[in-house]
Amino acid sequence: MTLIDWIFLCLAIASGGVALLMAIKAQKATLESSQAQAKAEADTKSQREKLLEEAKAEAQRLRKTGEQEAEALRKESELKVKEQALQARQEAEKVLAERQVNLEKQEQRLQSKETGLQSKEEGLDKKLHQVEQKTKDLETLTEKRKSELEKLEAQQAEARQLVEAQAKRLEEVAGLTREDAKKELIGQLEYSAKMDAAKLVRRIDEEAQEEAAKKARWTIGAAIQRVASDVVAEQAVSSVQLPSDDLKGRIIGREGRNIRALEKATGCDLIVDDTPESIVVSSFDPIRREVARQAILKLLADGRIHPARIEEVVEKVKVDMDQHLKEIGEAACIELGFPDVHPKLHKLVGRLNYRTSYGQNVLEHTKEVARIAEYMAGEMGADARLCRRAGLFHDIGKAIDREVEGTHIEIGMQLMQRYGEKDEVIHAMSCHHGDFEPRTVEAMLITAADALSAARPGARREMLETYVKRLEKLEEIAGSYKGVQKSYAMQAGREIRILVDAGSVNDDQAYWIAKDVSRRIESEMQYPGQIKVTVMRELRAVEIAR
């Protein structure tokens, strides 16, 4: 029998069993129902018999129905089994065909891999042969290098012997040991390196000077910003004493109109605080500050304080101040013996009375410079009158330096030329800060007198002890360097001049000494302003003709 016949046989047996099982279940259900009926209808036997007959008839009917259904199910299952068998056969044939195709592909792939492996084996054989050849060449080259290295070591040993012999011979010829020669060589190298460093520093310094002006302005601005509060508190305010605190309210006025009118008319700030019986006038211009102070005093004395009266009083005080400045300047000029000074210069000289420099009154400073220069000129046989006149006008530019651009020397020269002063006087007063090279003795005397007046202990709020210590410290720092013959602290310690021996110090070393001294001064000393370090090297050749 074939596989299909067996499958049909199994399906037939299975369908018959299903029908029989269904029949058995039906019979069981019938018996159970009949037993229940028998128990329920035990009272009537006739009825039970009737029901039994009906049950038998129903059982026969059910059996027939079950047989028919089982036959129908058997036929339907036979059809399904045939369809499933056909579908399974088709799927098996399809899977078999796919496996056949895969097997053919794998066989082709294996054949290609075998071919590639054969080619790789041939390439590896070639490379192995090349490596063996290179190994042989390397061994040959190594043997050659070993022999060359042995020859080189022998030559180096011979060279060391020659060097030792040459060194001994040099020691005998030079009369120096190896250590002495090494020290001398190190000294020469150190000297050469130091000179090269000095040249490099000089070059860098020259390049840096191009940008120094901008950095200097920034540095000065930062310094002014830091210390301005202390200076301003002393130099930019004036105090006005009041008879009573009740007058503060009158000065302020209704809704502050009086104080605003005062500030607008004078150009100063008025500070009314809790200080008893006092008002502070603040301004950088000392003349405006003085005008405001006198105007307040006059208003308090008059008693009428309102905006119109304030403007009137301020204008009158300004006229009086101009006349007062002119009188102060005229008195100073007559005091020094110059009644022929131009009237416009009288007012400028008077303005110096309200100008300070480092805490020193500029008008008193100019008088002192004039007297010192006159005395020195008289001792030296120079023109004393010229020195006195130039000393009086040497700081005249400071009278309007807040209003006109330029240094006070440039402004002063322009003023002197405008008002008909002589060229000798203008030249003498223009050289006192080294901006111009002095051509006359009088010009040098004005420079010296200005330095002496500023250097006078107490003139610029500096104690004598501190002043002397700074001069001694400057000369001590300068004298600690090799080759320095003399050192002189000048201009109240604002300059130090160092004389060096031309035979032991060259130009580069002189520059190095100046640089080093300035650095030590910056790190070891405290001083106002700046200190100029000048190193002078002079070679004098002297020979006697016989």
DABEL-V319795 format. One record per pair of residues at least 6 apart in sequence whose C-alpha atoms are under 8 Angstrom apart, sorted by the first residue. I is the first residue (numbers start at 1). J is the second residue. Records with the same first field share a line. If there is no record, write none. Layout:
I = J, J
This chain:
7 = 81
8 = 78, 81
11 = 74, 77, 78, 81
12 = 74, 78
15 = 70, 71, 73, 74, 77
16 = 70, 74
18 = 70
19 = 66, 67, 69, 70
22 = 66
23 = 62, 63, 66
26 = 59, 62
27 = 59
30 = 55, 59
34 = 51, 52, 55
37 = 48
38 = 48
41 = 47, 48
42 = 48
171 = 177, 178
195 = 508, 509
198 = 508, 509, 511, 512
199 = 508
202 = 511
232 = 284
235 = 284
236 = 282, 283, 284, 285, 286
237 = 280, 281, 282, 283, 284, 289
238 = 280, 281, 282, 289, 290, 293
239 = 278, 279, 280, 281, 293
240 = 278, 279, 280, 281, 293, 296, 297
241 = 277, 278, 279
242 = 277, 278, 279
243 = 277
244 = 277
245 = 276, 277, 278
247 = 300
248 = 272, 279
250 = 258, 305
251 = 258, 259, 305
252 = 258, 259, 260
253 = 259, 306
257 = 307
258 = 305, 306, 307, 310
259 = 270
261 = 307, 310, 311
262 = 268, 292, 307, 310, 311
263 = 269, 270
265 = 310, 311, 314
266 = 288, 289, 291, 292, 314
267 = 283, 288
268 = 281, 282, 283, 288, 289, 292
269 = 281, 282, 283
270 = 279, 280, 281, 282
271 = 279, 280, 281, 282
272 = 278, 279, 280
273 = 279
281 = 289, 292, 293
282 = 289
283 = 289
286 = 354, 355
287 = 351, 354
291 = 314, 317, 318, 321
292 = 314
294 = 317
295 = 310, 313, 314, 317
298 = 313
299 = 305, 310, 313
322 = 347
323 = 347
324 = 350
325 = 346, 347, 348, 349, 350, 351
326 = 343, 346, 347, 348, 349, 350
327 = 346, 347, 350
328 = 346, 347, 349, 350, 353
329 = 345, 346, 347, 348, 349, 350, 351
330 = 339, 346, 347, 349, 350
332 = 349, 350, 367
333 = 339, 341, 346
336 = 367, 388
338 = 389
342 = 419
344 = 419
345 = 419
348 = 396, 399, 400
349 = 363, 393, 396, 399
350 = 363
351 = 399
352 = 361, 362, 363, 396, 398, 399
353 = 361, 362, 363, 364
354 = 361, 362
355 = 361, 362, 363, 398, 399
356 = 362
358 = 460, 461
359 = 459, 460, 461
360 = 459, 460
362 = 395
365 = 453, 454
366 = 391, 392, 393, 394, 395
367 = 391, 392
368 = 453
369 = 388, 391, 392, 446, 449, 450, 453
370 = 387, 388, 389, 390, 391, 392, 446, 449
371 = 388, 391
372 = 449
373 = 384, 387, 388, 391, 445, 446, 448, 449
374 = 384, 385, 387, 388
375 = 384
376 = 384, 445
377 = 383, 384, 387, 442, 445
378 = 384
382 = 441, 442
383 = 442
386 = 424, 425, 442
387 = 425, 428, 442, 443, 445, 446
389 = 425
390 = 425, 426, 428, 429, 446
391 = 429, 446
393 = 412, 429
394 = 409, 412, 429, 430, 432
395 = 408, 409, 412, 429
396 = 408, 412
397 = 407, 408, 409, 410, 411, 412, 413, 415
398 = 408, 412
401 = 407, 408, 411
404 = 411
405 = 411
409 = 429, 430
410 = 430
412 = 430
413 = 426, 430
416 = 426
417 = 426
427 = 438, 443
428 = 438, 440, 442, 443, 444, 446
429 = 443, 446
430 = 436, 443
431 = 437, 438, 443, 444, 446, 447
432 = 443, 444, 446, 447, 448, 450
433 = 447
434 = 447
438 = 444
448 = 491
451 = 491, 492
452 = 491, 492
453 = 459
454 = 460, 491, 492
455 = 491, 492
456 = 492
457 = 463, 464, 467
458 = 464
467 = 492, 493
470 = 493, 525, 527
471 = 489, 492, 493
474 = 489, 493, 496, 521
475 = 487, 488, 489, 496
477 = 517, 520, 521
478 = 484, 487, 498, 517
479 = 485, 486, 487
481 = 513
483 = 500, 501, 504, 505
484 = 498, 499, 500, 501
485 = 498, 499, 500, 501
486 = 498, 499, 500
487 = 496, 497, 498, 499
488 = 496, 497, 498
489 = 495, 496, 497
490 = 496, 497
493 = 531
494 = 529, 530, 531, 532
495 = 531, 532, 533, 534
496 = 531, 532, 533, 534
497 = 533, 534, 535, 536
498 = 533, 534, 535, 536
499 = 535, 536, 537
500 = 510, 535, 536, 537, 538
501 = 537, 538
502 = 537, 538, 539
503 = 539
505 = 537
506 = 537
507 = 537
510 = 535, 536, 537
511 = 535
513 = 535
514 = 533, 534, 535
517 = 533
518 = 533
